[in-house]
Amino acid sequence: MCGIVGYIGYREAYPIVIKGLKRLEYRGYDSAGVMLYDGADIKLCKTKGKVSDLEEKASKEMTTNGTIGIGHTRWATHGVPNDVNSHPHVSNSGDLVIIHNGIIENYAPLKQELIARGYVFQSDTDTEVLVNLIEEIQKKEKLKLGKAVQTALNYVVGAYAIAVFDKKCPDELVAARLGSPLAIGVGEGEFFIASDASPFIEYTSNAVYLEDGEMANIRLHKPMKVRKIKDDSEVDPYIQELQMNLEQIEKGGYDHFMLKEIYEQPSVIKDTYRGRLHANEGIIQMAGVEDNLEKFLNADRIIIVACGTSWHAGLVAEYIFEEFARIPVEVEYASEFRYRNPIINSKDVVIAISQSGETADTMAAIKLAKEHGAFVFGVCNVVGSSISRESHAGAYTHAGPEIGVASTKAFTTQITVLTMIALRLAKAKGTLSNSDFHMYLQELEIIPEKVREALETNERAKEIAATFKDAPNCLYLGRGYNFPVALEGALKLKEISYIHAEGYPAAEMKHGPIALIDDQMPVVVIAPKQGHYDKIVSNIQEIKSRSGRIIAVVTKGDTQVRELADYVIEIPETSDALSPLITTIPLQLLSYHIAVMRGCNVDQPRNLAKSVTVE
């Protein structure tokens, strides 16, 4: 969602803020803005468009000196994307400036009250209401900035990560969060504020991640103070050492972050199982699972909650857990689960999956599950994220920063983690034979090399992309373990190329989608040799008889499907259960090349955000 950057210290703030906003562009946004304080005056510049547009406008309209600054990239919620609705927002007096990620749900009655008290609003945003509410409280109750912010936040309903500056307190920034992530970088004589650590990684390796319902008073030459917003109790901030490095968040010679991340999958899958998978010894060792093994073994069922690509990974896991460990599994959209009064009990295990660890709906689902006494296990990528802190236990995917909005390596590393958990439970329950257990361990260990081999289909995917780049629709079909891969392939195409695409179980084609098939409809069929091969061959024949244009992903050496398909992409053979780790690769590459050929912004697709931190 929105990106927040702030700086207070001895350096020039403008280049730090602008560079930080560029690092946060992956979150998705439609406008950008910056505020600087030069010791005498507040200087403000904001615009609809990209950070590059902001830079150009700022070079013409403002001087950029000053050692205090805040910046923002906005993803529109209240009010259309335009210059006026862009952040930062200023109070009526001109003294207070705020940036905000989130939604103030009760902004309308607050706004009416402030209008009755003489306040005038320039924008359509909920954020301008908040900054004027802080000002009104400050004036009425004669409070300093920190206390006024705290009081105001106790009036609002919603989610927020904010940074506030007051011209009357020029050596201070106030930050707070509820439901939206916020990190504070701690340097020598300087502080940084950001939605994640990427904007300040080259300046400090020390960061404090505010917990929900916390605020921080950040002052020059003084220790940072962290307090609970609700009851004003003081919190001892925990300073973490950051694990990412600058090289991880640069493109490394690739044209796009998405392509870089597709090609990182062999190494990050290996990083995911490193230290956990010992194939030769027949051991899987995951601390979060080992410490809570009885919770899993005694579970009535496993409920997986997730959104988007993580939900697709959860669907793959449903097949794997039920096949290997014989535990019933339900996979839920977190956004629906949290609102439908689900039946949850203390013998349920809820696995929450999220790349960022900040997905708002998944966080809400976790809180609901905990209220009902369920055991919550988090699977996420970002160390120190909200989901990792809210879960009872969990496992990191260790995929490294994923900057491209369309998830790729998140999907394969999540499946890797979930597969290891299922295998560990199967071993404990005795639901897999020793020979099968060892076979899966050996096969999982060599999956990175097979993914590397699958990446060699890049040129073939590019050739096929050139043929279908102007198709208005596309159908993806798969069976068994590869039905979720069909859903994920269709999602990737929709996300980054804006081509309408749908994923279906291949057998369901006859129950409706077959009506769409003609000589203009490309149909991507995932047809590896393992699994329901004969059945999917029959489905391909049904498509062929209706003149559909078939793109088939097949096991290397396949001849039967090759005779039927118009285009074939070959992948290395693996077991049916592990095939999604391989079959997804050519689909990622196909979507990528189609999007590039269509001139789409691959890393920052329109209307999308990397981390959906608001409803």
Stockholm file with secondary structure:
# STOCKHOLM 1.0

chainA/1-615         MCGIVGYIGYREAYPIVIKGLKRLEYRGYDSAGVMLYDGADIKLCKTKGKVSDLEEKASKEMTTNGTIGIGHTRWATHGVPNDVNSHPHVSNSGDLVIIHNGIIENYAPLKQELIARGYVFQSDTDTEVLVNLIEEIQKKEKLKLGKAVQTALNYVVGAYAIAVFDKKCPDELVAARLGSPLAIGVGEGEFFIASDASPFIEYTSNAVYLEDGEMANIRLHKPMKVRKIKDDSEVDPYIQELQMNLEQIEKGGYDHFMLKEIYEQPSVIKDTYRGRLHANEGIIQMAGVEDNLEKFLNADRIIIVACGTSWHAGLVAEYIFEEFARIPVEVEYASEFRYRNPIINSKDVVIAISQSGETADTMAAIKLAKEHGAFVFGVCNVVGSSISRESHAGAYTHAGPEIGVASTKAFTTQITVLTMIALRLAKAKGTLSNSDFHMYLQELEIIPEKVREALETNERAKEIAATFKDAPNCLYLGRGYNFPVALEGALKLKEISYIHAEGYPAAEMKHGPIALIDDQMPVVVIAPKQGHYDKIVSNIQEIKSRSGRIIAVVTKGDTQVRELADYVIEIPETSDALSPLITTIPLQLLSYHIAVMRGCNVDQPRNLAKSVTVE
#=GR chainA/1-615 SS CCEEEEEESSSCHHHHHHHHHHHTGGGCCSEEEEEEECSSCEEEEEEESCHHHHHHHHHHHCCCCCSEEEEEEECCSSSCSSTTTSSCEECTTSCEEEEEEEEETTHHHHHHHHHHTTCCCCSSCHHHHHHHHHHHHHHHHTCCHHHHHHHHHTTCCEEEEEEEEETTSTTEEEEEEEBSCCEEEECSSCEEEESSSGGGTTTCSEEEECCTTEEEEEETTSCCEEEETTTCCEECCCEEECCCCGGGGSCTTCSSHHHHHHHTHHHHHHHHHTTTEETTTTEECCHHHHTTHHHHHTCSEEEEEECHHHHHHHHHHHHHHHHHTCCCEEEEEHHHHTTSCCCCCTTEEEEEEESSSCCHHHHHHHHHHHHTTCEEEEEESSTTCHHHHHSSEEEECCCCCCCSSSCSHHHHHHHHHHHHHHHHHHHHHTCSCHHHHHHHHHHHHHHHHHHHHHGGGHHHHHHHHHHHTTCSEEEEEECGGGHHHHHHHHHHHHHHHCCEEEEEEGGGGGGTGGGGCSTTCEEEEEECSSSSHHHHHHHHHHHHTTTCEEEEEEETTCCHHHHHCSEEEEECCCCTTTTHHHHHHHHHHHHHHHHHHTTCCSSSCTTCCSSCCCC
#=GC SS_cons         CCEEEEEESSSCHHHHHHHHHHHTGGGCCSEEEEEEECSSCEEEEEEESCHHHHHHHHHHHCCCCCSEEEEEEECCSSSCSSTTTSSCEECTTSCEEEEEEEEETTHHHHHHHHHHTTCCCCSSCHHHHHHHHHHHHHHHHTCCHHHHHHHHHTTCCEEEEEEEEETTSTTEEEEEEEBSCCEEEECSSCEEEESSSGGGTTTCSEEEECCTTEEEEEETTSCCEEEETTTCCEECCCEEECCCCGGGGSCTTCSSHHHHHHHTHHHHHHHHHTTTEETTTTEECCHHHHTTHHHHHTCSEEEEEECHHHHHHHHHHHHHHHHHTCCCEEEEEHHHHTTSCCCCCTTEEEEEEESSSCCHHHHHHHHHHHHTTCEEEEEESSTTCHHHHHSSEEEECCCCCCCSSSCSHHHHHHHHHHHHHHHHHHHHHTCSCHHHHHHHHHHHHHHHHHHHHHGGGHHHHHHHHHHHTTCSEEEEEECGGGHHHHHHHHHHHHHHHCCEEEEEEGGGGGGTGGGGCSTTCEEEEEECSSSSHHHHHHHHHHHHTTTCEEEEEEETTCCHHHHHCSEEEEECCCCTTTTHHHHHHHHHHHHHHHHHHTTCCSSSCTTCCSSCCCC
//
